[in-house]
Every structure is written in C-alpha cells, then in structure tokens.
C-alpha cells in the first residue's frame, strides 16, 4: 500500500495505490468470487472517489476496471473488462464470463448494468 495526501483541508487530494502479487480477496455469497493480484489506484479529490484504470484477476480470469463515485450525489459509474472468469452457480453450473460491463448508479437509486 502506498498513499499520499496533499492540499488544504478544504481542497485535499488523496492518492492510494494497492498492489499485491500474492494478495487475494474472497467473496463467498451468493456466488464465490476470488480477486487475486490486485493493482488498484484510487484518487479522492473534488468530491469524487476515482478508481483509476486498475487490474487484477477474478476467478482465474483477467480483470480491468475503472470508475468513479460522486460523494455528494452518490452517483457512480464503473466500466470493467473480464476475460475467462469462471463462476460457479446453482445446480453445479459453471459459467465462463468474458466481455465488457458498464454499471451506472444515479441519484434516486436507479441503476443500470449493461
């Protein structure tokens, strides 16, 4: 983990870089997902949390992701590219996922995944 902060309390900029070739995070429910080898860069500035282009592996497949959240409105936008990620679903079904995902969350609680 590397982090830095600069500016005044009213105009603070925070940068963080998390990477770990041997690190992993497992999410168990409802469908298991394991994120490995994260290389994530985040910037907090001007009322936004920005996930700069970041990479890792999810369930054995490649993951690239970027996005942002507006701290004032709660609106969020994320884009991800997944290649050859394997997910175990109900009834022993295994799905191999690849492609581009876009997620948008708007003020008022309306979201869209495409």
N, C-alpha and C positions, 0 to 999 in steps of 0.2 A: 504494500500500500504506500503510495506517495500522495501527499496532499499539500496544498499551499493556499494561503488566503492573503488578499491584499485589498487596499482601498480603505474607505472610511466606513463606520457603522451604517451610514445611510446608502452607501454605494459599494458594498462588499462583493468581492468576486472570489469564489472558492473553486479550485480545480482539484480533482481527485483522479487517481489512476490506480486501478486494482488489477493485478495480474498474478497468475499463479499456475505455472505449467503443471503442478501436481495438485492443484486445488479442485474441489468438486462440491456441488450443492445438489442434494437430492430432495425432490418434492414427491411425496408418496400418494396423495389422494386428490382426485379420484383416479387419475391415470398417472403412473410413475413417470417422472422426468428427471434425468440427471444431466446437469450442466457441468462441463469439465473445461479445463484450460482457459478460464476467462481472461480476457484482455479488454477491460472496460474503462472508458474515460467519461467522467461526468463534470459538468461545469454548472455552478449555481451563480447566476447574475441577472440583474434587471428583472427580478420577479419570476424567473424561469429556471427550471431544472432541465438541463440539456444533456441527453445521452448522446455523446459524440459517436461517430462510427466505431463500433466495438465488435469483437469476435469471440468465438468460443466453440464448443461442441455441445450438442444436445442429443442425448440418446444415441451416441455414436456418429451423428451426422454433423456437418458444418453449420454454423450459425453466424450470421452477420446481422447486426441490429443498430438502429439509431432512432432518436425521437426526442420529444420534449413535453414537459408539463408546465402549464402556466399556473404558478402558485396562487395567483389572485382569483382566477376564474375556475380553476380545476380542470380546464380543458387539456386534452392530451392527444398527441399524435405519435405513432410509432410505425416504423417500417422494418420488416425483417425478411431475410432470405435464408431458407433452410434447405439443406441438401442431404438426402439419405438418412433422415432421422427416423428411428423406429419407435413406435408407441404401441404398448400392449393395452388392448381394450377389453371389454367384456367378452365372455364366452371363448377366451383364448385367441381372439382375433388380433393379429399384428398388422399394423398399418405402417408403410414406409412413406414418409412425407418429404416432399421437395417442392420448392416454388417460392413465390413472393407473397408476403402477408402485409396488409395495411390495417392498422387499428386507429380509430378516431373516437374520442370521448368528448362530447360537447357539454357546455353548461346546461343544467337542467336534467342531466342524467341520461342523455341519449347517446348511444354508441353505435359504431359500425365496424365490422370486421369483414375484410374482403381480400 
